[in-house]
Amino acid sequence: MSEDLDFNGLKLLVVDDSPINHRVVTLSLRGRFSEIDSAYNGLEAFEKYKKVPYDVILMDAMMPVMNGCESTLVIRLFEKEQEMLKKAFIIAMTASDADGDIKHCLEAGMDNYLGKPFNASNFLRMVENKFNS
């Protein structure tokens, strides 16, 4: 993977209840996406997704109001109801490495997962595999 890799045609939504995690992710990925937006809980992420069809969503699994799995479920239902041909590529970001937690994220409709702390190279590799294959 090239360190110069960018996805300037793609819109990214970063969903995490921690402002520090938002800052780490956005600074790590600055200039690599055409747009990077933020949401601080799963409900806010869903409301934003209804207005802007983000290509990639980096979703924290554990958040207040609506967690990442619940948000993914409603996003996937919305995509189905709207008959959207292009679905968001949703990557869970979780501090848990328990198989059950990861399985729960994938069963909710997430496409992949990353452990915390955020690793930009691993994230970009996942996006590259999805969109450049």
N, CA and C atoms as a LAMMPS dump frame, in Angstrom:
ITEM: TIMESTEP
0
ITEM: NUMBER OF ATOMS
399
ITEM: BOX BOUNDS ff ff ff
-5.0000000000000000e+02 5.0000000000000000e+02
-5.0000000000000000e+02 5.0000000000000000e+02
-5.0000000000000000e+02 5.0000000000000000e+02
ITEM: ATOMS id mol type element x y z
1 1 1 N 0.836 -1.172 0
2 1 2 C 0 0 0
3 1 3 C 0.884 1.24 0
4 2 1 N 0.562 2.164 -0.856
5 2 2 C 1.313 3.397 -0.942
6 2 3 C 0.935 4.338 0.194
7 3 1 N 1.924 4.97 0.791
8 3 2 C 1.631 5.951 1.838
9 3 3 C 0.989 7.196 1.231
10 4 1 N 1.081 7.355 -0.101
11 4 2 C 0.469 8.491 -0.78
12 4 3 C -0.976 8.218 -1.158
13 5 1 N -1.479 7.066 -0.791
14 5 2 C -2.822 6.658 -1.155
15 5 3 C -3.852 7.668 -0.674
16 6 1 N -4.751 8.075 -1.592
17 6 2 C -5.845 8.931 -1.156
18 6 3 C -7.133 8.483 -1.824
19 7 1 N -8.214 8.912 -1.246
20 7 2 C -9.545 8.544 -1.715
21 7 3 C -10.365 9.814 -1.881
22 8 1 N -9.853 10.739 -2.713
23 8 2 C -10.48 12.042 -2.844
24 8 3 C -11.878 12.007 -3.426
25 9 1 N -12.319 10.877 -3.976
26 9 2 C -13.694 10.785 -4.446
27 9 3 C -14.647 10.273 -3.39
28 10 1 N -14.138 9.947 -2.204
29 10 2 C -14.961 9.307 -1.176
30 10 3 C -15.22 10.228 0.012
31 11 1 N -16.421 10.079 0.58
32 11 2 C -16.805 10.828 1.778
33 11 3 C -16.756 9.892 2.985
34 12 1 N -16.127 10.359 4.055
35 12 2 C -15.941 9.578 5.278
36 12 3 C -16.705 10.217 6.43
37 13 1 N -17.415 9.384 7.196
38 13 2 C -18.056 9.822 8.432
39 13 3 C -17.375 9.102 9.592
40 14 1 N -16.841 9.869 10.533
41 14 2 C -16.194 9.326 11.73
42 14 3 C -17.193 9.443 12.878
43 15 1 N -17.543 8.303 13.477
44 15 2 C -18.551 8.276 14.54
45 15 3 C -17.904 7.758 15.823
46 16 1 N -17.782 8.643 16.809
47 16 2 C -17.164 8.28 18.082
48 16 3 C -17.593 9.31 19.111
49 17 1 N -17.836 8.895 20.334
50 17 2 C -18.239 9.836 21.374
51 17 3 C -17.055 10.588 21.979
52 18 1 N -15.845 10.247 21.579
53 18 2 C -14.648 10.897 22.109
54 18 3 C -14.108 11.947 21.13
55 19 1 N -14.103 13.232 21.529
56 19 2 C -13.517 14.265 20.672
57 19 3 C -12.038 13.997 20.369
58 20 1 N -11.334 13.387 21.311
59 20 2 C -9.917 13.074 21.087
60 20 3 C -9.772 12.065 19.952
61 21 1 N -10.603 11.033 19.95
62 21 2 C -10.542 10.05 18.862
63 21 3 C -10.872 10.691 17.523
64 22 1 N -11.829 11.618 17.497
65 22 2 C -12.138 12.339 16.256
66 22 3 C -10.899 13.07 15.754
67 23 1 N -10.23 13.735 16.667
68 23 2 C -9.043 14.517 16.276
69 23 3 C -7.934 13.612 15.744
70 24 1 N -7.691 12.507 16.422
71 24 2 C -6.658 11.564 15.978
72 24 3 C -6.97 11.061 14.57
73 25 1 N -8.209 10.641 14.35
74 25 2 C -8.591 10.093 13.045
75 25 3 C -8.522 11.164 11.967
76 26 1 N -9.104 12.326 12.209
77 26 2 C -9.125 13.349 11.16
78 26 3 C -7.728 13.866 10.842
79 27 1 N -6.873 14.012 11.841
80 27 2 C -5.498 14.436 11.558
81 27 3 C -4.735 13.363 10.787
82 28 1 N -4.971 12.097 11.115
83 28 2 C -4.286 10.994 10.434
84 28 3 C -4.706 10.867 8.975
85 29 1 N -5.943 11.261 8.684
86 29 2 C -6.491 11.038 7.339
87 29 3 C -6.678 12.327 6.544
88 30 1 N -6.227 13.44 7.083
89 30 2 C -6.406 14.728 6.413
90 30 3 C -5.885 14.679 4.975
91 31 1 N -6.714 15.148 4.054
92 31 2 C -6.328 15.222 2.649
93 31 3 C -6.504 13.936 1.869
94 32 1 N -6.903 12.865 2.514
95 32 2 C -7.037 11.579 1.82
96 32 3 C -8.452 11.298 1.332
97 33 1 N -9.443 12.028 1.85
98 33 2 C -10.838 11.867 1.453
99 33 3 C -11.37 13.215 0.989
100 34 1 N -12.389 13.202 0.122
101 34 2 C -12.943 14.47 -0.346
102 34 3 C -13.66 15.202 0.781
103 35 1 N -14.158 14.444 1.752
104 35 2 C -14.868 15.038 2.883
105 35 3 C -14.718 14.119 4.09
106 36 1 N -14.437 14.709 5.24
107 36 2 C -14.437 13.968 6.503
108 36 3 C -15.376 14.705 7.438
109 37 1 N -16.42 14.006 7.874
110 37 2 C -17.416 14.594 8.763
111 37 3 C -17.426 13.808 10.069
112 38 1 N -18.026 14.39 11.103
113 38 2 C -18.036 13.772 12.426
114 38 3 C -19.445 13.642 12.976
115 39 1 N -19.652 12.577 13.738
116 39 2 C -20.859 12.391 14.544
117 39 3 C -20.4 11.827 15.885
118 40 1 N -21.15 12.131 16.946
119 40 2 C -20.717 11.761 18.292
120 40 3 C -21.545 10.652 18.934
121 41 1 N -22.528 10.139 18.194
122 41 2 C -23.272 8.961 18.638
123 41 3 C -23.95 8.337 17.421
124 42 1 N -24.483 7.155 17.598
125 42 2 C -25.061 6.425 16.476
126 42 3 C -26.289 7.076 15.88
127 43 1 N -27.099 7.735 16.7
128 43 2 C -28.286 8.414 16.186
129 43 3 C -27.891 9.588 15.299
130 44 1 N -26.924 10.37 15.753
131 44 2 C -26.429 11.489 14.942
132 44 3 C -25.845 10.97 13.63
133 45 1 N -25.148 9.848 13.674
134 45 2 C -24.585 9.253 12.453
135 45 3 C -25.692 8.894 11.472
136 46 1 N -26.751 8.262 11.965
137 46 2 C -27.867 7.886 11.099
138 46 3 C -28.523 9.121 10.486
139 47 1 N -28.755 10.15 11.292
140 47 2 C -29.375 11.378 10.777
141 47 3 C -28.501 12.021 9.697
142 48 1 N -27.199 12.021 9.891
143 48 2 C -26.294 12.585 8.882
144 48 3 C -26.28 11.725 7.621
145 49 1 N -26.293 10.406 7.797
146 49 2 C -26.256 9.503 6.646
147 49 3 C -27.507 9.651 5.782
148 50 1 N -28.64 9.937 6.389
149 50 2 C -29.869 10.133 5.614
150 50 3 C -29.749 11.339 4.685
151 51 1 N -28.928 12.315 5.063
152 51 2 C -28.753 13.531 4.265
153 51 3 C -27.593 13.422 3.281
154 52 1 N -26.545 12.731 3.694
155 52 2 C -25.331 12.595 2.872
156 52 3 C -24.98 11.111 2.791
157 53 1 N -25.006 10.537 1.603
158 53 2 C -24.66 9.108 1.488
159 53 3 C -23.143 8.894 1.56
160 54 1 N -22.628 8.818 2.782
161 54 2 C -21.188 8.622 2.973
162 54 3 C -20.762 7.289 2.37
163 55 1 N -19.566 7.281 1.805
164 55 2 C -19.017 6.058 1.216
165 55 3 C -18.449 5.144 2.291
166 56 1 N -17.825 5.755 3.292
167 56 2 C -17.15 5.014 4.358
168 56 3 C -17.598 5.589 5.7
169 57 1 N -17.929 4.692 6.636
170 57 2 C -18.267 5.11 7.993
171 57 3 C -17.359 4.343 8.952
172 58 1 N -16.596 5.086 9.737
173 58 2 C -15.771 4.5 10.795
174 58 3 C -16.567 4.664 12.086
175 59 1 N -17.094 3.567 12.617
176 59 2 C -18.11 3.591 13.664
177 59 3 C -17.602 2.973 14.961
178 60 1 N -17.522 3.789 16.008
179 60 2 C -17.217 3.263 17.336
180 60 3 C -18.336 2.31 17.737
181 61 1 N -17.982 1.207 18.342
182 61 2 C -18.992 0.215 18.717
183 61 3 C -19.772 0.632 19.96
184 62 1 N -19.104 1.241 20.93
185 62 2 C -19.74 1.58 22.21
186 62 3 C -19.872 3.093 22.357
187 63 1 N -21.122 3.577 22.286
188 63 2 C -21.405 5.012 22.428
189 63 3 C -22.729 5.192 23.152
190 64 1 N -22.929 6.379 23.744
191 64 2 C -24.23 6.665 24.355
192 64 3 C -25.285 6.969 23.281
193 65 1 N -26.509 7.087 23.678
194 65 2 C -27.677 7.397 22.852
195 65 3 C -28.025 6.227 21.943
196 66 1 N -27.148 5.896 21.006
197 66 2 C -27.317 4.738 20.125
198 66 3 C -25.925 4.199 19.824
199 67 1 N -25.689 2.922 20.125
200 67 2 C -24.345 2.378 19.904
201 67 3 C -24.107 2.08 18.423
202 68 1 N -22.898 1.677 18.107
203 68 2 C -22.518 1.45 16.72
204 68 3 C -23.296 0.341 16.037
205 69 1 N -23.587 -0.731 16.756
206 69 2 C -24.353 -1.841 16.166
207 69 3 C -25.782 -1.416 15.862
208 70 1 N -26.411 -0.71 16.804
209 70 2 C -27.776 -0.222 16.581
210 70 3 C -27.818 0.745 15.403
211 71 1 N -26.848 1.633 15.338
212 71 2 C -26.779 2.594 14.245
213 71 3 C -26.606 1.886 12.903
214 72 1 N -25.745 0.885 12.882
215 72 2 C -25.532 0.129 11.645
216 72 3 C -26.816 -0.561 11.208
217 73 1 N -27.539 -1.134 12.152
218 73 2 C -28.809 -1.79 11.813
219 73 3 C -29.786 -0.818 11.157
220 74 1 N -29.931 0.394 11.709
221 74 2 C -30.876 1.347 11.112
222 74 3 C -30.353 1.906 9.793
223 75 1 N -29.041 2.053 9.662
224 75 2 C -28.473 2.484 8.378
225 75 3 C -28.742 1.428 7.313
226 76 1 N -28.504 0.167 7.633
227 76 2 C -28.743 -0.907 6.655
228 76 3 C -30.226 -1.006 6.289
229 77 1 N -31.111 -0.817 7.256
230 77 2 C -32.545 -0.826 6.98
231 77 3 C -32.917 0.344 6.069
232 78 1 N -32.362 1.523 6.342
233 78 2 C -32.596 2.7 5.509
234 78 3 C -32.118 2.451 4.078
235 79 1 N -30.918 1.89 3.93
236 79 2 C -30.393 1.589 2.59
237 79 3 C -31.33 0.648 1.842
238 80 1 N -31.843 -0.342 2.547
239 80 2 C -32.759 -1.313 1.933
240 80 3 C -34.077 -0.643 1.545
241 81 1 N -34.645 0.136 2.457
242 81 2 C -35.911 0.818 2.183
243 81 3 C -35.791 1.804 1.031
244 82 1 N -34.655 2.467 0.933
245 82 2 C -34.417 3.441 -0.133
246 82 3 C -33.933 2.777 -1.42
247 83 1 N -33.743 1.474 -1.365
248 83 2 C -33.239 0.691 -2.499
249 83 3 C -31.939 1.283 -3.042
250 84 1 N -31.062 1.626 -2.113
251 84 2 C -29.773 2.209 -2.488
252 84 3 C -28.883 1.127 -3.08
253 85 1 N -28.363 1.389 -4.26
254 85 2 C -27.481 0.425 -4.911
255 85 3 C -26.1 0.427 -4.271
256 86 1 N -25.676 1.597 -3.83
257 86 2 C -24.352 1.741 -3.223
258 86 3 C -24.521 1.862 -1.714
259 87 1 N -24.013 0.902 -0.992
260 87 2 C -24.137 0.895 0.458
261 87 3 C -22.836 1.392 1.102
262 88 1 N -22.971 2.012 2.25
263 88 2 C -21.795 2.498 2.972
264 88 3 C -20.916 1.32 3.389
265 89 1 N -19.624 1.532 3.332
266 89 2 C -18.644 0.58 3.851
267 89 3 C -18.437 0.961 5.309
268 90 1 N -18.961 0.144 6.228
269 90 2 C -18.941 0.474 7.653
270 90 3 C -17.897 -0.378 8.371
271 91 1 N -16.965 0.316 9.017
272 91 2 C -15.899 -0.344 9.766
273 91 3 C -16.089 -0.031 11.247
274 92 1 N -16.221 -1.069 12.044
275 92 2 C -16.33 -0.895 13.493
276 92 3 C -14.964 -0.525 14.053
277 93 1 N -14.981 0.342 15.048
278 93 2 C -13.759 0.65 15.78
279 93 3 C -14.059 0.319 17.24
280 94 1 N -13.317 -0.629 17.781
281 94 2 C -13.635 -1.1 19.122
282 94 3 C -12.381 -1.341 19.951
283 95 1 N -12.487 -1.042 21.231
284 95 2 C -11.385 -1.329 22.149
285 95 3 C -11.412 -2.788 22.58
286 96 1 N -12.528 -3.456 22.333
287 96 2 C -12.674 -4.859 22.723
288 96 3 C -12.111 -5.769 21.642
289 97 1 N -11.402 -6.792 22.069
290 97 2 C -10.941 -7.788 21.099
291 97 3 C -11.657 -9.115 21.324
292 98 1 N -12.75 -9.071 22.083
293 98 2 C -13.527 -10.283 22.344
294 98 3 C -14.233 -10.728 21.07
295 99 1 N -14.122 -12.004 20.762
296 99 2 C -14.74 -12.53 19.547
297 99 3 C -16.234 -12.246 19.495
298 100 1 N -16.909 -12.316 20.639
299 100 2 C -18.349 -12.075 20.678
300 100 3 C -18.711 -10.652 20.291
301 101 1 N -17.908 -9.68 20.74
302 101 2 C -18.169 -8.281 20.399
303 101 3 C -17.955 -8.035 18.914
304 102 1 N -16.888 -8.587 18.372
305 102 2 C -16.595 -8.436 16.95
306 102 3 C -17.686 -9.108 16.121
307 103 1 N -18.087 -10.3 16.528
308 103 2 C -19.149 -11.025 15.823
309 103 3 C -20.444 -10.215 15.838
310 104 1 N -20.753 -9.607 16.971
311 104 2 C -21.964 -8.795 17.094
312 104 3 C -21.936 -7.625 16.107
313 105 1 N -20.791 -6.975 15.967
314 105 2 C -20.647 -5.867 15.014
315 105 3 C -20.891 -6.346 13.58
316 106 1 N -20.285 -7.457 13.231
317 106 2 C -20.431 -7.985 11.872
318 106 3 C -21.862 -8.445 11.61
319 107 1 N -22.49 -9.058 12.597
320 107 2 C -23.882 -9.499 12.438
321 107 3 C -24.835 -8.317 12.282
322 108 1 N -24.483 -7.175 12.843
323 108 2 C -25.315 -5.977 12.721
324 108 3 C -25.235 -5.374 11.323
325 109 1 N -24.249 -5.805 10.532
326 109 2 C -24.118 -5.299 9.172
327 109 3 C -22.852 -4.525 8.898
328 110 1 N -21.97 -4.452 9.892
329 110 2 C -20.683 -3.798 9.646
330 110 3 C -19.857 -4.693 8.732
331 111 1 N -18.989 -4.066 7.945
332 111 2 C -18.222 -4.808 6.952
333 111 3 C -16.879 -5.303 7.459
334 112 1 N -16.329 -4.612 8.45
335 112 2 C -15.015 -4.981 8.963
336 112 3 C -14.85 -4.32 10.327
337 113 1 N -13.724 -4.524 10.964
338 113 2 C -13.488 -3.914 12.269
339 113 3 C -12.013 -3.598 12.45
340 114 1 N -11.771 -2.587 13.261
341 114 2 C -10.425 -2.164 13.658
342 114 3 C -10.379 -2.097 15.174
343 115 1 N -9.266 -2.468 15.737
344 115 2 C -9.08 -2.286 17.167
345 115 3 C -8.644 -0.862 17.466
346 116 1 N -8.82 -0.464 18.71
347 116 2 C -8.292 0.82 19.17
348 116 3 C -6.976 0.545 19.86
349 117 1 N -6.016 1.421 19.807
350 117 2 C -6.094 2.743 19.212
351 117 3 C -6.12 2.691 17.682
352 118 1 N -6.627 3.768 17.084
353 118 2 C -6.779 3.864 15.638
354 118 3 C -5.441 3.713 14.941
355 119 1 N -5.423 2.892 13.891
356 119 2 C -4.229 2.686 13.075
357 119 3 C -4.58 3.07 11.644
358 120 1 N -4.07 4.219 11.194
359 120 2 C -4.421 4.747 9.876
360 120 3 C -4.033 3.792 8.753
361 121 1 N -2.875 3.153 8.847
362 121 2 C -2.438 2.235 7.785
363 121 3 C -3.394 1.063 7.629
364 122 1 N -3.814 0.475 8.75
365 122 2 C -4.766 -0.642 8.672
366 122 3 C -6.102 -0.188 8.103
367 123 1 N -6.565 0.976 8.535
368 123 2 C -7.825 1.517 8.027
369 123 3 C -7.737 1.764 6.521
370 124 1 N -6.675 2.419 6.077
371 124 2 C -6.523 2.723 4.65
372 124 3 C -6.403 1.452 3.817
373 125 1 N -5.767 0.436 4.365
374 125 2 C -5.663 -0.848 3.66
375 125 3 C -7.061 -1.448 3.441
376 126 1 N -7.909 -1.376 4.457
377 126 2 C -9.281 -1.88 4.324
378 126 3 C -10.052 -1.117 3.251
379 127 1 N -9.917 0.204 3.267
380 127 2 C -10.62 1.031 2.283
381 127 3 C -10.077 0.752 0.885
382 128 1 N -8.766 0.626 0.777
383 128 2 C -8.156 0.312 -0.516
384 128 3 C -8.662 -1.026 -1.037
385 129 1 N -8.713 -2.036 -0.192
386 129 2 C -9.192 -3.355 -0.614
387 129 3 C -10.638 -3.299 -1.079
388 130 1 N -11.442 -2.475 -0.44
389 130 2 C -12.854 -2.36 -0.803
390 130 3 C -13.048 -1.611 -2.116
391 131 1 N -12.395 -0.477 -2.271
392 131 2 C -12.693 0.414 -3.385
393 131 3 C -11.738 0.295 -4.565
394 132 1 N -10.61 -0.351 -4.396
395 132 2 C -9.662 -0.496 -5.504
396 132 3 C -9.513 -1.938 -5.942
397 133 1 N -10.504 -2.77 -5.639
398 133 2 C -10.389 -4.178 -6.03
399 133 3 C -11.113 -4.448 -7.324
